[in-house]
Amino acid sequence: MVGKMIQFASGGNYIRESALQNVDNIDSAAQFKDIPDSFIDILPKEYPLVITLQKFLIMLDGTIGNSFFEKFLDARELSNWEVGKAPIFLRNFIRTREVNYEKFCSSYWPQFNDKLTKKLDSSRVFTEIMSHIKGGFKSGVSCDGRLNEEDYINLSECRFSTLSRDERQIVYEIFKCYEKRKGRNSEFDMADLVIDLHGRFQNERYEGDIMDFIYIDEVQDLTLRQIALFKYVCKNVSEGFVFCGDTAQTIARGIDFRFEDIRSLFYSQFALESKCKANDGKKGKAQLYNNFQLSQNFRTHDGVLRVAQSVIDLLHHFFPSFVDVLCAETSLIYGEAPILLEPEEGVNAIATIFEFLSKPEEGDDQATYEFGAEQVILVRDNQARNEILKHVGKQALVLTILECKGLEFQDVLLYKFFGSSPSKSQWRVVYEYMKQQGLLESSWQSPSFKHEIHNVLCSELKQLYVAITRTRQRLWICENEEEYSKPMFDYWKKMSLVQVKKLDDSLVRSMQVASSLREWKSRGYELLRQRNYVMAMRCFERANDTYGKKLAEALGLREDADCLQGFNPERASAWRQAAAIFDSIGKAEEAADCFYMSKEYEKAAS
């Protein structure tokens, strides 16, 4: 997305081939290495400034007071910081010491007491910590920027949290364990930096550039405390801010979001505060602006949009406090209704599809059939992916729903979403909604909605919405077992939103679409920018792109090392392997960084 906006700001037009441009700036931090890590030294030619949230935070950190990161550095690192190597060390430090969801899940979650974690999902806990305990603007926030235990536990279950009071008690215990372990490891999370910045702005003078206008895209991926930082660099409260995003796509790890929350935040932290300063400390009325909805969709056809809207309708009905009420999206593009695939009873649908594709057609022994670069199989998580890769091999791209956020494909096969759902039989509550809408007889037996039982459906419906809206043309939905998918399938059938087709040879043949080497290369670099290195490597293999494959392999090894803790042979080996591959493709700076991290200082300096 940043690449698209940079090109647009420079006067260019974005097309898919732009994914092939600036291939050497894959690392999001390296992409902005020519922009200073401060708002004091920006040249006029750099405007309009198009940067990521991480770069914005780093620039604030370099502008006001002492850097948040200096306190983590040892003597060697501090000396290099002071002699002008700060940008390089900062990139390496953030990469290796930041606790993101992946590191939280792999390095922290297994260390917590099983009695605390056995009934909770790591993603839900991470979201509660980052969005509510450390990332919100609610009463009860202590001087260190964190919501105290009593006020967190007492959050309204139907407004701020889908967890019960008892579950929030457990979350806070995990949070306290997490903070202690993070401190011992000399690591940080992005919320720590944000809290530190707010503290500095309260006590020190900001002398960096002041912006006239700020446009924040994908705002649903930011916490309220992150959003509040923008008030310090733009005083044009009346017309200087545009917040753009999709409230139904809040599936980013660590984020809970509604536009109504931003309106409330903007009123209290931006508009009212600005009005108060203008009136010499006296509070006055502040203007609050309405939402403007972009309701016409130009990339997806009406058949897909109608199914997506049916999911939004369920969110509005069951979880009105967790999603904004907006008009239904429309499209002038006509397209066929999504297809529910019906395999024969007891047959593995994915195995059937790719067995068909591996068989040449009669009279054409040389033909091979596979999914192309504009097609994807979407699954719930890595476990589901590993399961179907046994059948798919390298014949198709397989992504999780979280990984596909921000990507688009011509065709999407959503596989076993309901069968792998933690909600299982809770989907039957959809029948209650159908009765209320007159889609079922009132005598139909269905469970009543109870927030404490069905709360996980909020996240499930949002994930389903994201998966559905990844396609521009064709959507296939396939389940091996009918039990858990039946409520939603019945709902869609009653609404006449889907087609039902038997999974046979002719249908499978019609599904596959071949791609050119250039299309595979383009998709590879797109996935590289999403840090999906394994699938990027597969794309580069299909594109016969040796450089791209090695780049993806090196970046993947470096990330594997970064996610480990302490200094050990496994971590050092991964850095060394990454360094050797970087060196072989002429990326000397990245190679030197990895040699340095593996403590091979002579090689790093050579």
Steps between C-alpha positions, in 0.01 A plus 500: 500500500781743587665426165178585319463828686864601448463443128174696491652787700786510248256537212505140382221251433487179698466177305577145607844519336597765754550213742814431296638849554748585778549131573808581708290691754302204630586562866245755628767675709755506218232637268517831688874515569531822296243671725655619829394344829378839617246765406767768537717420199244433226574666167211673319537257207398210727145637524238366463647256749369144458613273785390206713386527861829348616702765314274772642566377855876480439500856365312624807746311720789680331338842534403546863719431805723197549431199279290222649749246363820632659421343837506153342847530343818346639835685498605383151162588348488835678844598368396418145175693555700805604742490203223526242393140441170543682270433198658159431502396864146624545374286212678193637386568854133536408516191282649282775356648822144598410232264631242477222225240489725237341761531775232520770352177370827309451719626787265626772173307483660155561670639814179606673326274751276247324228566755481856367525430127302178453162672454620806307628562150843668469367739235213615722734558796749695287216717371372569851849605613581720202158656438347529846761473776781690324340652191173659608392839635261400777460623855716302739820536297785539748795737471697233314238494222351163588143426603498386861375154589174600666386725216597245235306223671198729531485587129153467351473153349262611227689814404875473548575129520364169379653330805325429828608658827675179611683475169621859531633417846710225342611727216633754749696229682655400167571867426693537827704186423563629147627838622741337747641259242528773238697714745738213581558444128571871437228495235216739424173514313369786288261604777799569728645742245163672452448542875853639534439751220181628662694550822771700326247720321347585837833611644715624211470745213446367146718687249444294188302585187128568543279340236211674327321178405525138613335208319495173696416195290404157639422676827325187626848351555596768756427524871336813638818594685696481173242717323517761778867568418402675177358795695853608592618548141191658344309790652252532212221336698219649291598338170846348530417135575358220285458156657432227244435131559256211519361421843398148396862412422633530854675165506851638554659339806481736795228731366136566596347787306187699410472834324272617781795457736710726277226765497494494879880511517519782246250703699676460834867488396506717187206739462414576862864529603571736209194710585607519862847628406351755261277634780788536747408191692125549493302214358278576204294314245702296252377392159468127437489380143287224354622187330511501122445159348642385168214268416573417135744215448700512177697176529252232611175402332153508652477123552791503744388824667156359578653203684739732683209722604314200638792449739496868599126468571575223750769712665258792531235275650706306753781747575368853440765655726791342313439616144389832352160519332557594136306481174544187292771518234388495137669412173421567136688183408293187445644166602388148578393410850761326718496122481458252783692189395341169592746208506376145522444374853823393668715653225780748575417794275853643474647159424233451232566838337875456473481137399282616209746775414795262503335277237559602136197524276443222251719552195722758673755315711724808534239737645526594867230672697549716806379818665656822373650809665157667509342211689531405865379245753413667831510309827464593866853449633838334449371168629231494232754605237744223591215251480398587145852559368537122515249487213570832328879491497624787283193508276339801672554790736362423845463794740337552837223758525724729703776477237264586216380825656595781262538263204259438213458204265283426201387171654481382861433152636404527867563158648369348824435833670205370702642154559809652665305766689535518879130592503388161370133457593467867600432581133149359557404834655476626139165318487367740764580793271340319205176457696494869584547584131217269395736255330391212726179395670474632856461142622854415382718395794802728541719614789456850640791739474697541824797733495709295742452186287507639147754785537765323290268529198587870478857421399385208285259715298766766443744237375232359271434849361869556426529162327194563281617846393844384381360394163431718199323233296436144615448371854473132588418389854572141588450292815564131554240469776151644488425527873670831581454676166131414462358807685690749282443299184126485575502875564665576166275258312185650651623844394576367147856631528691188393507219248548137598708281270625144515876465506573309180767484233355768272457749784856445621639553148309828475648624826865516400648799314863504386730796568803644322850511649460876547175453694667248730793736553268790579305292752828385655614854573155589630520212749857597584378843607240324715787304662354171378835357399403135455222572250715767333768237437242278331398786273861568404551130426205517260644820351848345454631797701815386683574842649151537644505149645834560674383837630187341648705218653746742661227724638320195638813372675567844645144521633528152652813614685340827606209316661725292726623623837847519648817414311524131415640278220162469325453876483859568395479233229184652350663845490815356339299316235302815427822703478655257252193511273474880522868521408453266202236731346690822559312628805811594697331718762250229598781242505709722729204549735450124531871431553500765771197345672675160495802672666728444202625856513793460259272370225252776576771763453650351182 
